[in-house]
Amino acid sequence: MIVPEEAQLVRRIYKLYLEGNSSYRIKRILEAEGIPTVTGKKTWSATTIDRMLSNEKYMGDALLQKTYTVDFLTKKKVKNNGIVPQYYIENDHEAIIPKELFYRVQEEKARRAAIYKPAVKRKNGLQKGKYSGKYVLSDLLYCGECGQPYRRQVWSKYGVKQAVWRCDNRLKNGKKRCKYSPTLKEKTLHTAIMTAINSVAEDHGRFVQAFRENVLQVIGSYEASEKEAEILKQMEDYQKKLMELMEIGMKDGEKDFEQQYDKIMRKLKELQKARAQTAKENRLAESCQQRTEDLERYVRKTSWLQREFDEELVRRLIREIRVVNENKLEIQFHSGIVMVQQMDFEE
């Protein structure tokens, strides 16, 4: 059974993750807000949050026999690594989150795992670093020449510190691997990105409609409907007929009892299947509507943001930024819009 308060927390954790937060940062956010765990503890575990982000039960499915008992006397269980069969059941129970949201998180987890992060020096060489959501541009900014990510650095000259962004490939290998990638001042970079967002968002209707069409191409054209309620009503009617049939059959020994019973059961199974499909479509429709409403709300922020850099807004709207040269960026929005933005701002 779904507990509304806990379900709301699960949805929020998925939302925070897609906004760029790591499992550890989500843990810190929940603890800072004083939100307890399901067991009432004040301290969250990043590992627990990571498992929540991969739990198929939240989208209504169930994977059976993740563990198995190795000793029936002690009841000791171990993780099932293929020793015994596993069974995956779709639409096993009511979902907390839409399947589309669950799959987006799995894609994001895979993407973060694949992104090359700054390596940490070890005795035996270099070790790949972990994902960090500290700077939104670490996820979005790429070199137009070699395709490697840009990294943030802080330069200090005459006691004055300045943040800049440089190609990670050129930092590690010099001009041998990437000859022409420029070093970009963070302030100039932020101004250019916000100028692009403000420019695109001036036409709210066109931008939001493009986003909506892009979403619908992915998840299909679903509309929330009241069809599920109609199906439930039909199921109730057939369940009543089944009870009446059983009463008559027991009293009078109905000759064609088996035939009628099978007919009603077949119809109930058809309705159950139709109900599951309708519920799925409704959840997808709600997800699409929610994403569109979220986008509209964040786009409206541009009316007062002007040139102020907003990491959450940038993450919501922008898919990728390519550094063409020291004066030019190629910005791809989630809506599918791609634009070239000049960086000739005075500081």
C-alpha positions in Angstrom: 0.0 0.0 0.0 1.2 3.5 -0.9 1.9 5.9 2.1 1.3 9.4 0.6 4.0 11.1 2.7 6.7 8.5 1.8 5.7 8.4 -1.8 6.1 12.2 -2.0 9.6 11.9 -0.5 10.5 9.3 -3.1 9.4 11.5 -5.9 11.4 14.4 -4.5 14.6 12.3 -4.3 14.2 11.3 -8.0 13.6 15.0 -8.8 16.7 16.1 -6.9 18.8 13.6 -8.7 17.7 14.7 -12.1 18.4 18.3 -11.1 22.1 17.3 -10.9 22.5 16.3 -7.2 24.6 13.3 -6.3 23.3 10.7 -3.7 25.6 12.3 -1.1 24.2 15.8 -1.8 20.6 14.5 -1.6 21.6 13.0 1.8 22.9 16.3 3.0 19.8 18.2 1.8 17.4 15.8 3.6 19.4 15.9 6.8 19.6 19.7 6.7 15.8 19.9 6.4 15.3 17.5 9.3 13.5 14.9 7.2 13.7 11.4 8.9 14.2 8.1 7.2 11.4 5.5 7.0 12.7 4.0 10.2 12.8 7.4 11.9 16.5 8.0 11.9 17.9 11.5 11.4 20.9 10.4 9.4 20.5 9.2 5.8 22.8 6.9 3.9 24.0 7.8 0.4 24.0 4.1 -0.4 20.4 3.8 0.6 19.4 6.7 -1.6 21.4 5.2 -4.5 19.4 1.9 -4.0 16.1 3.9 -4.0 17.1 5.4 -7.3 17.3 1.9 -8.8 14.3 0.3 -7.2 11.9 -0.9 -9.9 9.1 -1.3 -7.3 8.6 2.5 -7.3 7.4 2.3 -10.9 5.0 -0.7 -10.2 7.2 -3.5 -11.3 8.8 -6.3 -9.3 12.0 -8.3 -9.7 11.6 -11.5 -7.7 14.4 -13.5 -6.0 17.0 -10.8 -5.8 18.3 -12.8 -2.9 18.0 -16.5 -2.0 18.3 -18.6 1.2 21.5 -20.7 1.5 20.8 -22.2 4.9 17.2 -23.0 5.8 18.1 -23.6 9.4 19.7 -20.2 10.0 17.6 -18.4 7.3 20.8 -16.9 5.9 20.2 -15.1 2.6 22.7 -13.9 0.0 22.5 -11.8 -3.1 21.4 -13.8 -6.2 24.1 -13.6 -8.8 22.5 -16.0 -11.2 22.5 -19.1 -8.9 18.7 -19.3 -9.0 16.2 -17.9 -11.6 14.9 -14.4 -11.3 11.4 -13.3 -12.5 10.5 -9.8 -13.6 6.8 -8.8 -13.3 5.5 -5.6 -15.0 2.6 -3.6 -13.5 2.7 -5.8 -10.4 1.3 -3.1 -8.1 0.4 0.6 -8.0 3.2 2.8 -9.0 4.6 5.8 -7.1 6.5 7.3 -10.0 6.0 7.0 -13.8 8.1 4.5 -15.7 9.4 7.3 -17.8 10.8 9.1 -14.8 12.4 5.9 -13.5 14.1 5.3 -16.9 15.3 8.9 -17.1 17.1 8.4 -13.7 18.7 5.1 -14.9 19.9 6.9 -18.1 21.3 9.7 -16.0 23.1 7.2 -13.7 24.6 5.5 -16.7 25.6 8.9 -18.2 27.3 10.0 -15.0 29.2 6.7 -14.7 30.5 7.1 -18.2 31.5 10.8 -18.0 35.3 11.1 -17.5 35.9 13.1 -14.3 39.2 14.6 -13.1 41.5 11.7 -12.1 43.0 11.3 -8.7 46.7 10.6 -8.4 47.6 7.3 -6.9 50.9 5.4 -6.4 50.2 3.2 -9.4 49.0 6.0 -11.7 45.7 7.7 -12.1 42.3 6.7 -10.8 39.1 7.9 -12.3 37.3 10.4 -10.0 33.7 10.3 -8.8 30.8 12.3 -10.1 30.3 15.7 -8.5 27.3 17.9 -9.0 29.0 21.0 -7.5 29.2 22.9 -10.8 26.5 22.5 -13.4 28.9 23.3 -16.3 31.0 20.3 -15.4 28.2 18.2 -16.8 27.3 20.4 -19.9 30.4 22.1 -21.2 32.5 20.3 -23.9 35.4 21.1 -26.1 34.4 21.6 -29.7 37.8 20.4 -31.0 38.4 17.1 -29.1 35.0 16.5 -27.5 36.3 16.2 -23.9 34.7 18.0 -20.9 35.8 21.4 -19.7 36.9 21.7 -16.1 36.9 24.6 -13.6 40.1 26.0 -12.3 41.0 29.0 -10.1 43.9 31.2 -11.2 45.6 33.5 -8.7 47.6 36.4 -9.9 49.0 39.2 -7.6 46.7 37.9 -4.9 43.6 38.2 -7.1 41.7 34.9 -7.7 39.7 34.3 -10.9 37.7 31.2 -11.9 38.3 29.9 -15.5 37.2 26.9 -17.5 39.7 24.8 -19.5 39.6 21.6 -21.7 40.4 18.6 -19.5 42.2 16.9 -22.4 44.5 19.9 -22.9 45.1 20.2 -19.2 46.4 16.6 -19.0 48.1 16.2 -22.4 48.9 19.7 -23.5 48.6 20.8 -27.2 49.6 17.3 -28.3 46.0 16.2 -28.0 44.1 19.4 -28.2 45.8 22.4 -29.9 43.3 25.3 -30.0 40.8 24.9 -27.1 40.5 28.3 -25.4 40.5 29.2 -21.7 37.2 30.8 -20.8 36.7 33.2 -17.9 33.8 32.0 -15.8 32.1 35.4 -15.6 32.1 35.8 -19.4 30.9 32.2 -19.8 28.0 32.7 -17.4 26.9 35.9 -19.0 26.9 34.3 -22.5 24.8 31.4 -21.3 22.2 33.6 -19.5 22.0 35.8 -22.5 21.2 32.8 -24.7 18.5 31.6 -22.2 16.9 35.1 -22.1 17.0 35.3 -25.9 15.3 31.9 -26.4 12.8 32.5 -23.6 11.6 35.8 -25.0 9.2 33.8 -27.1 7.7 31.7 -24.2 5.0 30.1 -26.3 7.3 28.8 -29.1 9.9 27.5 -26.6 7.5 25.7 -24.4 5.6 24.2 -27.4 8.8 23.0 -28.9 9.6 21.3 -25.6 6.2 19.7 -25.3 6.5 18.3 -28.9 9.9 17.0 -28.1 8.6 15.2 -25.0 5.6 13.7 -26.8 7.8 12.3 -29.5 9.6 10.3 -26.9 6.8 9.1 -24.7 3.9 9.1 -27.2 0.8 11.2 -27.4 -1.0 10.3 -24.2 -3.8 12.2 -22.7 -5.1 11.8 -19.2 -8.6 10.2 -19.4 -11.4 8.9 -17.2 -11.3 5.6 -19.0 -9.9 3.8 -16.0 -12.9 4.7 -13.9 -15.2 3.2 -16.6 -13.2 0.0 -16.7 -13.4 -0.3 -12.9 -17.2 0.0 -13.1 -17.4 -2.8 -15.7 -15.1 -5.0 -13.6 -17.5 -4.5 -10.6 -20.5 -5.4 -12.7 -18.8 -8.6 -13.9 -17.7 -9.5 -10.4 -21.3 -9.2 -9.3 -22.3 -11.5 -12.2 -19.7 -14.0 -11.1 -21.0 -14.0 -7.5 -24.6 -14.5 -8.7 -23.5 -17.3 -11.0 -21.7 -19.1 -8.2 -24.8 -18.8 -5.9 -27.1 -20.2 -8.6 -24.7 -22.9 -9.5 -24.4 -24.1 -5.9 -28.2 -24.1 -5.4 -29.5 -25.5 -8.6 -26.5 -27.3 -10.1 -26.4 -25.0 -13.2 -25.5 -27.2 -16.2 -23.5 -24.6 -18.2 -21.9 -23.2 -15.0 -18.3 -23.9 -16.2 -18.9 -22.3 -19.6 -20.4 -19.1 -18.1 -17.7 -19.0 -15.4 -15.0 -19.2 -18.0 -16.7 -16.5 -20.1 -16.9 -14.0 -17.2 -13.3 -14.7 -16.1 -12.0 -14.1 -19.6 -13.8 -10.8 -19.6 -12.4 -9.8 -16.2 -8.9 -10.6 -17.4 -9.4 -8.4 -20.5 -10.6 -5.6 -18.4 -7.7 -6.0 -15.9 -5.3 -5.7 -18.8 -7.1 -2.7 -20.2 -7.0 -1.0 -16.8 -3.2 -1.5 -16.5 -2.6 0.0 -19.9 -4.9 3.0 -19.2 -3.2 3.6 -15.8 0.1 3.6 -17.6 -1.1 6.1 -20.2 -2.5 8.3 -17.5 0.8 8.3 -15.6 2.7 9.2 -18.7 0.3 12.0 -19.5 0.8 13.3 -15.9 4.5 13.1 -16.3 4.5 15.0 -19.6 2.2 17.7 -18.1 4.3 18.0 -15.0 7.5 18.4 -17.0 5.9 21.1 -19.2 4.6 22.9 -16.1 8.0 22.8 -14.5 9.6 24.2 -17.6 7.1 27.0 -17.9 7.7 27.9 -14.2 11.4 28.0 -14.6 11.3 29.9 -17.9 9.2 32.6 -16.2 12.2 33.2 -13.9 14.0 34.8 -16.8 11.8 37.8 -16.6 13.7 38.9 -13.5 17.0 36.9 -13.8 18.3 38.9 -16.7 22.1 38.3 -16.5 22.2 36.5 -13.1 23.5 32.9 -13.5 21.1 30.3 -12.2 22.5 26.7 -12.1 19.1 25.1 -11.6 17.6 27.0 -14.6 20.6 26.1 -16.7 20.3 22.4 -15.9 16.6 22.4 -16.6 16.9 24.0 -20.0 20.2 23.1 -21.5 21.4 19.7 -22.7 24.9 20.5 -23.9 27.3 23.4 -24.6 30.1 23.2 -27.1 33.0 25.6 -27.1 33.5 26.6 -30.8 36.3 29.1 -30.1 37.2 31.8 -27.6 34.3 34.0 -28.7 31.6 31.5 -29.6 29.5 28.8 -27.9 27.0 26.3 -29.5 24.2 25.7 -27.1 21.7 22.8 -27.4 18.5 23.1 -25.4 16.4 20.2 -24.2 13.6 21.4 -26.5 15.8 20.6 -29.5 16.6 24.3 -30.2 20.3 24.8 -31.1 21.8 28.3 -31.2 25.2 30.0 -31.5 26.0 32.5 -28.8 28.8 35.1 -29.0 31.0 35.8 -26.0 32.2 39.4 -26.5 31.1 40.8 -23.2 33.2 43.4 -21.3 34.0 42.6 -17.7 
